[in-house]
Structure formats: structure tokens, C-alpha cells
Amino acid sequence: MAKVLRCRDLGTNCPKEIRAENEEELMKLAAEHAEKDHGISASSIPPSMLGLVKAAIKDE
């Protein structure tokens, strides 16, 4: 089942929706989006934020 992450579900005013076939690919795409569009380096994302991101992933 495909997965979706809506950036606004993380408390941002960002309309981006990221879709992927699995959580691993979705997390990779989310990290790329965070860096490109929000200026957040993937290596600087704290574990607590990663937990929030994973909790916001929904089945599509």
C-alpha cells in the first residue's frame, strides 16, 4: 500500500504532499524536500522530529 506524508500535518504552512510505495522511500523524499524547500539539512534533523515525521505518514 502506498504511503503519503502531508507537510502541513507537521505544523507547517506548506502544501507539499509526498507519496511513495514504502516508508523508506517516503523518508528519503521527505528529507530531500526538507532540505530543498525548508533549508533543513537531513543530517541536522533531530530524532524527535524524525519520530513526528514517521507518525504523520499515512496509508494512501
DSSP file (Angstrom, degrees, kcal/mol; ACC not computed):
  #  RESIDUE AA STRUCTURE BP1 BP2  ACC     N-H-->O    O-->H-N    N-H-->O    O-->H-N    TCO  KAPPA ALPHA  PHI   PSI    X-CA   Y-CA   Z-CA
    1    1 A M              0   0    0      0, 0.0     0, 0.0     0, 0.0     0, 0.0   0.000 360.0 360.0 360.0 134.3    0.0    0.0    0.0
    2    2 A A        -     0   0    0     57,-0.1    58,-3.0     1,-0.1     2,-0.3  -0.250 360.0-138.7 -67.3 156.2    1.3    3.4   -1.0
    3    3 A K  E     -AB  20  59A   0     17,-3.3    17,-2.0    56,-0.2     2,-0.3  -0.849  13.5-164.3-117.4 152.2    2.3    5.9    1.7
    4    4 A V  E     -AB  19  58A   0     54,-2.6    54,-2.8    -2,-0.3     2,-0.4  -0.996   6.5-167.5-138.3 143.5    1.7    9.7    1.9
    5    5 A L  E     -A   18   0A   0     13,-2.4    13,-3.0    -2,-0.3     2,-0.6  -0.993   8.6-157.9-129.9 123.4    3.1   12.5    4.1
    6    6 A R  E >   -A   17   0A   0     -2,-0.4     3,-1.8    50,-0.4     4,-0.3  -0.907  10.5-149.0-103.3 119.0    1.5   15.9    4.1
    7    7 A C  G > >S+     0   0    0      9,-2.5     3,-2.0    -2,-0.6     5,-0.9   0.848  96.3  61.9 -56.6 -36.6    3.9   18.6    5.2
    8    8 A R  G > 5S+     0   0    0      6,-0.6     3,-1.7     8,-0.4    -1,-0.3   0.761  89.8  69.3 -63.7 -23.4    1.1   20.6    6.8
    9    9 A D  G < 5S+     0   0    0     -3,-1.8    -1,-0.3     1,-0.3    -2,-0.2   0.624  93.5  59.5 -68.4 -11.0    0.4   17.7    9.2
   10   10 A L  G < 5S-     0   0    0     -3,-2.0    -1,-0.3    -4,-0.3    -2,-0.2   0.200 128.5 -95.5-101.3  14.4    3.7   18.6   10.8
   11   11 A G  T < 5S+     0   0    0     -3,-1.7     2,-0.2     1,-0.3    -3,-0.2   0.650  84.5 125.9  86.2  15.7    2.6   22.1   11.6
   12   12 A T      < -     0   0    0     -5,-0.9     2,-0.6     2,-0.1    -1,-0.3  -0.644  67.6-124.8-102.4 163.8    4.0   23.9    8.6
   13   13 A N  S    S+     0   0    0     -2,-0.2    -5,-0.1    -3,-0.1    -6,-0.0  -0.436  72.1 122.5 -98.5  55.8    2.2   26.2    6.2
   14   14 A C        -     0   0    0     -2,-0.6    -6,-0.6     2,-0.1    -2,-0.1  -0.979  52.3-158.0-124.5 125.7    3.4   24.0    3.3
   15   15 A P        +     0   0    0      0, 0.0    -1,-0.1     0, 0.0    -2,-0.0   0.446  49.1 131.2 -82.7   1.3    1.1   22.3    0.8
   16   16 A K        -     0   0    0    -10,-0.1    -9,-2.5     1,-0.0     2,-0.4  -0.287  36.3-169.1 -62.2 133.2    3.6   19.6   -0.2
   17   17 A E  E     -A    6   0A   0    -11,-0.2     2,-0.5   -10,-0.1   -11,-0.2  -0.996   6.0-158.6-121.8 126.4    2.3   16.1   -0.3
   18   18 A I  E     -A    5   0A   0    -13,-3.0   -13,-2.4    -2,-0.4     2,-0.4  -0.899   9.2-172.3-109.9 130.7    4.9   13.4   -0.7
   19   19 A R  E     +A    4   0A   0     -2,-0.5     2,-0.3   -15,-0.2   -15,-0.2  -0.945  11.9 155.8-124.4 144.6    3.9    9.9   -1.9
   20   20 A A  E     -A    3   0A   0    -17,-2.0   -17,-3.3    -2,-0.4     3,-0.0  -0.970  49.7-110.7-156.8 166.8    5.9    6.7   -2.2
   21   21 A E  S    S+     0   0    0     -2,-0.3     2,-0.3   -19,-0.2   -17,-0.1   0.751  98.3  12.2 -74.9 -24.5    5.5    3.0   -2.3
   22   22 A N  S  > S-     0   0    0    -19,-0.1     4,-2.1     1,-0.1     5,-0.1  -0.943  79.5-103.3-149.1 168.9    7.0    2.4    1.1
   23   23 A E  H  > S+     0   0    0     -2,-0.3     4,-2.7     1,-0.2     5,-0.2   0.868 115.1  56.8 -64.2 -38.9    8.1    4.3    4.3
   24   24 A E  H  > S+     0   0    0      1,-0.2     4,-1.7     2,-0.2    -1,-0.2   0.935 111.1  42.2 -60.3 -47.7   11.8    4.1    3.4
   25   25 A E  H  > S+     0   0    0      1,-0.2     4,-2.4     2,-0.2    -1,-0.2   0.887 113.4  53.9 -67.0 -38.5   11.4    5.8    0.1
   26   26 A L  H  X S+     0   0    0     -4,-2.1     4,-2.6     1,-0.2    -2,-0.2   0.910 106.8  50.8 -62.8 -42.2    9.0    8.3    1.6
   27   27 A M  H  X S+     0   0    0     -4,-2.7     4,-2.2     2,-0.2    -1,-0.2   0.879 109.6  51.4 -63.7 -37.5   11.5    9.3    4.3
   28   28 A K  H  X S+     0   0    0     -4,-1.7     4,-2.0    -5,-0.2    -2,-0.2   0.938 112.7  44.8 -63.5 -47.2   14.2    9.8    1.6
   29   29 A L  H  X S+     0   0    0     -4,-2.4     4,-2.3     1,-0.2    -2,-0.2   0.874 111.8  53.1 -65.3 -37.4   11.9   12.1   -0.4
   30   30 A A  H  X S+     0   0    0     -4,-2.6     4,-2.7     2,-0.2    -1,-0.2   0.895 107.8  50.8 -65.1 -39.9   10.8   13.9    2.7
   31   31 A A  H  X S+     0   0    0     -4,-2.2     4,-2.0     2,-0.2    -1,-0.2   0.902 110.3  49.7 -64.2 -40.7   14.5   14.6    3.6
   32   32 A E  H  X S+     0   0    0     -4,-2.0     4,-2.7     2,-0.2     5,-0.2   0.909 112.3  48.0 -63.5 -41.8   15.1   15.9    0.1
   33   33 A H  H  X>S+     0   0    0     -4,-2.3     4,-2.8     2,-0.2     5,-0.8   0.917 109.0  53.4 -64.4 -44.1   12.0   18.2    0.4
   34   34 A A  H  X5S+     0   0    0     -4,-2.7     6,-2.4     1,-0.2     4,-1.0   0.901 114.8  41.6 -58.6 -41.6   13.1   19.4    3.9
   35   35 A E  H  X5S+     0   0    0     -4,-2.0     4,-0.8     4,-0.3    -2,-0.2   0.944 121.0  39.6 -72.1 -48.3   16.5   20.4    2.5
   36   36 A K  H  <5S+     0   0    0     -4,-2.7    -2,-0.2    -5,-0.2    -3,-0.2   0.931 130.2  24.0 -69.1 -47.4   15.3   21.9   -0.8
   37   37 A D  H  <5S+     0   0    0     -4,-2.8    -3,-0.2    -5,-0.2    -1,-0.2   0.688 133.7  30.6 -99.0 -20.6   12.2   23.8    0.3
   38   38 A H  H  <<S-     0   0    0     -4,-1.0    -3,-0.2    -5,-0.8    -2,-0.1   0.449  95.8-123.0-118.6  -3.2   12.7   24.4    4.1
   39   39 A G     <  +     0   0    0     -4,-0.8     2,-0.6    -6,-0.3    -4,-0.3   0.766  63.5 140.0  68.4  25.4   16.5   24.7    4.3
   40   40 A I        -     0   0    0     -6,-2.4    -1,-0.2    -7,-0.1     2,-0.2  -0.907  49.8-135.0-106.8 115.6   16.8   21.9    6.8
   41   41 A S    >   -     0   0    0     -2,-0.6     3,-1.7     1,-0.1     4,-0.4  -0.463  12.4-132.3 -67.6 134.7   19.7   19.6    6.3
   42   42 A A  G >  S+     0   0    0      1,-0.3     3,-1.0     2,-0.2    -1,-0.1   0.844 107.1  56.7 -56.8 -34.6   18.8   15.9    6.6
   43   43 A S  G 3  S+     0   0    0      1,-0.2    -1,-0.3     3,-0.0    -2,-0.1   0.661 104.2  53.3 -73.8 -14.0   21.7   15.3    8.9
   44   44 A S  G <  S+     0   0    0     -3,-1.7    -1,-0.2     2,-0.1    -2,-0.2   0.412  77.2 113.2-100.9   2.5   20.5   18.0   11.3
   45   45 A I    <   -     0   0    0     -3,-1.0     5,-0.0    -4,-0.4   -14,-0.0  -0.638  68.2-129.6 -76.0 119.8   17.0   16.7   11.8
   46   46 A P    >>  -     0   0    0      0, 0.0     4,-2.0     0, 0.0     3,-0.8  -0.315  16.9-113.5 -70.2 153.4   16.8   15.5   15.5
   47   47 A P  H 3> S+     0   0    0      0, 0.0     4,-2.0     0, 0.0     5,-0.1   0.832 116.4  59.9 -54.4 -34.3   15.5   12.0   16.3
   48   48 A S  H 3> S+     0   0    0      1,-0.2     4,-1.5     2,-0.2     5,-0.1   0.891 106.2  46.8 -63.8 -37.7   12.4   13.6   17.9
   49   49 A M  H <> S+     0   0    0     -3,-0.8     4,-2.5     2,-0.2    -1,-0.2   0.881 108.2  55.4 -70.8 -37.6   11.4   15.3   14.7
   50   50 A L  H  X S+     0   0    0     -4,-2.0     4,-2.6     1,-0.2    -2,-0.2   0.891 105.8  53.1 -60.3 -37.8   12.0   12.0   12.7
   51   51 A G  H  X S+     0   0    0     -4,-2.0     4,-2.0     2,-0.2    -1,-0.2   0.895 108.9  48.6 -63.3 -40.4    9.6   10.4   15.1
   52   52 A L  H  X S+     0   0    0     -4,-1.5     4,-1.3     2,-0.2    -2,-0.2   0.889 111.0  50.8 -66.3 -39.4    7.0   13.0   14.4
   53   53 A V  H >X S+     0   0    0     -4,-2.5     4,-0.6     2,-0.2     3,-0.6   0.945 110.9  47.8 -63.2 -47.9    7.5   12.6   10.6
   54   54 A K  H >< S+     0   0    0     -4,-2.6     3,-0.9     1,-0.2    -1,-0.2   0.878 109.9  53.2 -62.1 -37.2    7.1    8.9   10.8
   55   55 A A  H 3< S+     0   0    0     -4,-2.0    -1,-0.2     1,-0.2    -2,-0.2   0.776 105.4  55.6 -67.9 -25.8    3.9    9.3   12.9
   56   56 A A  H << S+     0   0    0     -4,-1.3   -50,-0.4    -3,-0.6     2,-0.3   0.563  81.6 108.2 -84.6  -9.1    2.5   11.6   10.3
   57   57 A I    <<  -     0   0    0     -3,-0.9     2,-0.3    -4,-0.6   -52,-0.2  -0.531  52.2-169.5 -72.1 131.2    2.9    9.0    7.5
   58   58 A K  E     -B    4   0A   0    -54,-2.8   -54,-2.6    -2,-0.3     2,-0.3  -0.861  26.1-109.0-120.3 154.4   -0.5    7.7    6.4
   59   59 A D  E      B    3   0A   0     -2,-0.3   -56,-0.2   -56,-0.2   -57,-0.1  -0.598 360.0 360.0 -75.0 142.6   -1.5    4.8    4.2
   60   60 A E              0   0    0    -58,-3.0   -57,-0.1    -2,-0.3    -1,-0.1   0.450 360.0 360.0 -99.2 360.0   -3.0    6.0    0.9
